[in-house]
Amino acid sequence: MATRPPGFFMTLRGRILVGTVLLGLAACGETVPAVPEEEEDPPVCGTPTVPEVGSLSQCGPTADFTPINSYQGELADGVQATEDAVVLIEGRCTGTLIGAGAGPVVVTAGHCVGLGDRVLMVFNFEDASDGDPLVTEGTVIEQALEPDYALIALDVLPAVRPVVLSARSSERLAIIQHPRGRPKVVAEGGYLDSCHQLVYYSDLDTLVGSSGAGVLNAQGHLLGIHTDGDCDEKGRGSNRGWTSEAIVEASPYLQPGDIVER
């Protein structure tokens, strides 16, 4: 189990607060472009673009997030089996502890961190928490933007079960995340398609801070990581992330056998 450094709450709250404030300022400074009524949805499986943290990703007029310990939806079994492995990274991104033959690592989005960075990670940061926050640091051992992923080796492994990598989708998907650096929540939506090494999903809300969160199938296995989206507040468009297969293919650390569900 990870240990708490001296001044745990001051250090933790301070760094989370700084990350949250920066995210809030960035989000509040965004200008949402007007979309003509006749404009069609952005095409699914169109030409991939470079992920941008500030792009639109709320699907519909409300952000439909449920605090993780209150979620009782269709995907509850898979979500609750997975949620302990979800981590807040530096107060500004989300990651997931995944299983690998070479040893468990945290996977997140490449645009969240830099190669060689030392990062602070907090497990179990949630409302009505079912345990104490677990805090550790780690080193970014791999980072890329295409595919947009990073792997982080932890100094101390938390006593949680790593998530299984999968290439098998389901009709409904879930993302456990820390939007704007806030306590852990879950959103769910429909699987749309997979192509160009990307997985697309509809009506599945994310915000700044959700980058790097795992895209989970109905079994709670990691189908990909969320990186970007084209949803708008009128419900048009879709969000997307890089598939686990794309990440494993690009990674020297991960191996094909680490994808246990195909």
Secondary structure, 3 states (H helix, E strand, C coil): CCCCCCCHHHHHHHHHHHHHHHHHHHHHCCCCCCCCCCCCCCCCCCCCCCCCCCCCCCCCCCCCCEEHHHCCCCCHHHHHHHHHHEEEECCCEEEEEECCCCCCEEEECHHHCCCCCEEEEEECCCCCCCCCCEEEEEEEEEEEECCEEEEEEECCCCCCCCECEECCCCCEEEEEECHHHCCCEEEEEEEEEEECCEEEEECCCCCCCCCCCEEECCCCCEEEEEEEECCCCCCCCCEEEEEHHHHHHHCCCCCHHHEEEC
